[in-house]
Amino acid sequence: ACLLMQFFFFKQKTAYEISACLVGSEMCIRDRLMAVQIESFLWGLGTALGELPPYFVARAARLSGKGIEELEEIEHHKVQSLVDRIKLLIYKNLQKYGFITVLLCASIPNPLFDLAGITCGHFLIPFTVFFLSTFIGKAIIKVHLQMLFVIFAFSEHHVESLLAFLERNIPFLKHNLSQMLEKQKQLLHRPDLAQSDDKPLIGKLWDLFILGMVIFFVLSIIHSFVNDHLQSEREKAKKNGKG
């Protein structure tokens, strides 16, 4: 668990550093990609390792004879929304085409990827198949797609066009937004110029975002433990009532 948390914080910190390297640079696309190749690869590796817990939990539950509520809902075809239909599609294709389905799910930003790990673990798909497809999708394919998106979306031309549009339509932002972003860019590229208490605004917002995610993560764990405890207590009460 400690190792997974280290990878979690590493990949979040690396994402922030990669963005700083790509934004506002005048290098060509190839040079920008090569400049952050190692960091991006390690970031992708961290995200791939972060997908292992659902796989192992579902695998352990299957080997111990326990069911998984989310999969039981899909198996009983309780499909109501578009998300449910997508889950059912992933669920069925994972049983037939495990490697390619995991690879496709891992190669794009996919909030439902946990379902792929749970399903693979539930059907005892070999670890090498699951991790290799996840690794290729996240550490190679998706990482490069994300880098290209950042390079194009935050190129100097696009950023200047967006600033001009905002300052033209929101009067009180005129000149202030450009000056603030220019200062933040200088702090990102020359951190040695910053004072000890003068952290870039993007860095402060990122820290708050990470703190919020950690708090949510801790609360979700507590909520899960409480639900499991209440469920076990209800089962005990039912057994005692029958006895």
C-alpha positions, 0 to 999 in steps of 0.5 A, spaced: 500 500 500 505 504 501 509 503 494 502 504 491 501 511 494 508 513 493 507 511 485 500 515 486 504 522 488 509 521 484 505 520 477 501 526 480 507 530 481 510 528 474 504 530 471 505 537 473 512 537 471 511 535 464 506 540 463 511 546 465 516 543 460 511 543 455 507 549 456 510 556 453 516 552 449 518 554 442 521 548 441 518 543 435 514 538 437 519 532 436 524 536 441 518 537 446 516 530 446 523 527 447 524 533 452 519 529 457 520 522 454 523 519 460 518 522 465 512 521 461 514 513 461 515 513 468 508 517 469 505 512 465 508 506 468 505 509 475 498 509 472 499 502 470 501 500 477 495 504 480 490 499 476 493 493 479 489 493 486 482 492 483 485 486 479 488 483 485 482 484 489 477 481 484 481 475 483 482 474 491 474 474 491 473 469 486 478 464 488 475 465 495 468 464 492 465 471 494 461 475 489 462 482 487 456 487 487 458 491 481 459 485 476 453 482 479 449 487 477 452 487 470 451 479 470 443 480 471 443 485 466 440 491 470 442 496 464 438 503 465 443 508 462 448 509 457 454 508 462 451 501 464 451 499 456 458 501 456 460 497 462 456 491 459 459 492 452 466 492 456 464 486 460 462 482 454 468 483 450 473 482 456 471 475 456 472 474 449 478 478 447 481 480 453 488 483 451 485 487 446 479 490 450 484 492 456 489 495 451 483 499 448 480 501 454 487 503 457 489 507 451 484 513 452 482 517 458 477 512 461 474 513 468 471 506 467 477 502 467 477 499 474 471 495 471 476 492 466 481 490 472 475 487 476 473 483 470 479 481 469 481 479 476 474 475 476 475 471 470 482 469 472 485 472 466 493 471 467 496 477 470 501 478 464 495 479 459 492 484 464 498 488 466 502 487 459 496 490 455 495 496 461 502 497 460 502 498 453 496 502 453 497 507 459 505 508 458 506 508 451 499 509 447 495 514 452 501 518 454 503 520 447 496 522 445 496 526 452 503 529 450 501 531 443 494 534 446 498 538 451 503 541 446 497 543 441 492 545 446 497 550 450 502 552 444 504 559 444 499 561 438 493 558 442 494 561 448 495 568 446 488 567 442 485 564 448 487 570 452 485 575 447 478 572 447 478 573 454 480 580 455 476 582 450 470 579 452 471 580 460 474 587 461 476 587 468 481 581 466 484 586 461 492 586 461 491 583 468 491 575 466 496 576 461 501 579 466 499 574 471 500 568 466 507 571 464 509 571 471 507 564 472 511 561 466 517 565 468 516 561 475 515 555 472 521 555 467 526 559 472 524 556 479 530 559 482 528 566 481 522 565 486 522 567 493 521 561 498 514 563 499 513 565 492 510 558 489 507 559 482 499 559 482 499 553 478 503 549 483 498 552 489 492 550 485 495 543 484 497 542 491 490 543 493 487 538 488 492 533 490 490 534 497 482 534 496 483 527 492 487 524 498 481 526 503 476 523 498 480 517 498 481 516 505 473 518 506 472 513 501 476 507 504 472 509 511 466 509 508 467 502 504 470 499 511 463 502 515 459 499 509 462 492 510 462 492 517 454 493 517 453 488 512 457 483 516 453 485 522 446 484 518 448 477 516 450 475 523 443 478 525 440 474 520 443 468 522 442 469 529 434 470 528 434 463 524 437 460 529 
